[in-house]
Amino acid sequence: MSSRSRPPAAALALVLCLAGAARAQQVAPEELVLDNGMKFLLLPRKDQPGSITAGWVAKVGSVDERPGITGIAHFFEHMMFKGTRTIGTRDPAQDAKLSAEQHRLRGELRRLHLGQQYRRWRLGEITDPWDPKHDTDDMKALRAELAKVVEAQRAIIVKDEFDQIYTKLGGTRMNAFTSHDLTFYFITVPGNKLELWAWMESDRLHDSVFREFYSERDVVHEERRMRTESTPTGVFSEQFDAMFWASSPYAWPVIGWPTDLNSYTFEQAQGFFRTYYRPNNLVGVIVGDFDLAQARTLVPRYFGRLERGEDPPTVVTLEVEQRAPIRMEAEVEAAPEVEVRYHSVPFDHPDEFALEILAELLNGRTGRLYRALVEGKELATQAGVRQDSRKYGGAFSFSAECKGDVDPAAVERAWFEEVIRLVEEPVAARELEKVKNRVLADSFRRLEDNYFLMLQLGYYEALGGWRYINEAPGKLAAVTAEDIQRVARTYLKETNRATALFRRKAGAAQSPADAALEKLPANLRPMAKQAMGQLAQMTDPAQVQAELAQLEAQRAQVPPDYHPLIDFVLERMRERLAALQEGK
């Protein structure tokens, strides 16, 4: 995700939206496929009068990249907010001229980096071929010339005009995220602004100019630094991913490798856009209080002008079978942690549903892991598992935060005991029934809010089909105790296992934030960590200030059990705001 990705307040809303009463329902959007191949899912609902949540998904993520351009899918998430030939600039002709000059100068710099600087690096003369402190005189001259061009363009840019147009006309929750498999753009608009949405979104697909291409690469670098390089376990988690995925393109991070962020060109970006941002690789989703007949007219009028492209290439390289256990151990300046991960199954595979029920059996305050590792043996402050089914592969992961300075290896052994129990003992009928009821209730609750229903429709359609929303509950309900034993035996085996142990570095002091995190109830800590990670990506004080005010206003509406979480996030937001205002 980028700096535009879901902020802490929205991340908490994603969890807290499940607090309503469960009610069984099926969703039935109308499918509208345009002549250019773009598919739309249209779902009128009156539950939230006067409001429409709409978005579109590009079926492209980091899995569709290759070495040399890793991170480019996420980069486009940034680029799509930079406006068009008419939005975002006071002088389109001069803007285009200055952009072209930047491309020329950057091309010269890139040639010198990949030529003379890489050669100097190979010979041991410099430690980093991309560090400006190693610039030669000709490179310094190019950078000086480039700075003048950038400053000239900055003078005619209308900053964030795309956002401002929406905001002035009542748009809210404008955001986007990039995952391994897709890129999703979305917003909520008043019920009478459907045509505005259709015009704005089709315009940025039809007429984007990728303004501020190079300065935005620097923004992504900063995002990577804050999200990965400045966190205690970030670079180690990245290394663990690269170890776990031996052959699959899931091996590299969504944000990309640093040298790729430095080096991919404007021409490569244009080629990527022409390949994956064509209407036949896009899905639009509209949910809320709108007139279906009007949508059937507006959607073709605006999105029909997009030109169909060649069908994008399919990912070919799948993950090879793991034949021996993998292990990584590291020292970190944080509380000790452990992760044990297993290769599992892709989206909508028949075994996905048994693995999901297995995960729920272990998770939560009533789950086996909390009773055994947190309350019973007192080895961990929190523990959980997750089945992550992606388009071309999957992973089943156990993770835990150790209590105090408990050795992660002790938590690892406790996990293995739980695996043995799963393999050898069938789940009791009453325990399985309670787990299923909870899972099914949650799946129905997720359909109550237009915003989250829109996200699910687009997300599942990009992975394989939106009907998963309706079909998954029945498949989850059909899981048997025998199914759980079978998937435990099949996937949770030693030769399919990768383990990461993070021990506290000697002399590392616990930060105030980590100390406050440990005081939270165990069930709230994963949400708090997620919010902290997203907050670290924010670089605009105004954005943090706005999110802080929004969350403060929402606190009274949140169930009391969640107040410790809200208070924790509010404090971290205040700290982040102060740091940004001080220029840190």
Secondary structure, 3 states (H helix, E strand, C coil): CCCCCCCHHHHHHHHHHHHCCCCCCCCCCEEEECCCCCEEEEEECCCCCCEEEEEEEECCCHHHCCCCCCCHHHHHHHHCCCCECCCCECCHHHHHHHHHHHHHHHHHHHHHHHHHHHHHHHCCCCCCCCCHHHCCHHHHHHHHHHHHHHHHHHCCECCCHHHHHHHHCCCEEEEEEECCCCEEEEEEEECCCHHHHHHHHHHHHHHECCCCHHHHHHHHHHHHHHHHHCCCCHHHHHHHHHHHCCCCHHHCCCCCCHHHHHHCCHHHHHHHHHHHCCHHHEEEEEEECCCHHHHHHHHHHHHCCCCCCCCCCCCCCCCCCCCCCEEEEEEECCCCEEEEEEECCCCCCHHHHHHHHHHHHHCCCCCHHHHHHHHHCCCEEEEEEEEEECCCCEEEEEEEEECCCCCHHHHHHHHHHHHHHHHHCCCCHHHHHHHHHHHHHHHHHCCCCHHHHHHHHHHHHHHCCCCHHHHHHHHHHCCCHHHHHHHHHHHCCHHHEEEEEEEECCCCCCCHHHHHHHHCCHHHHHHHHHHHHHHHCCCCHHHHHHHHHHHHHHHHHCCHHHHHHHHHHHHHHHHHHHHHHCCC
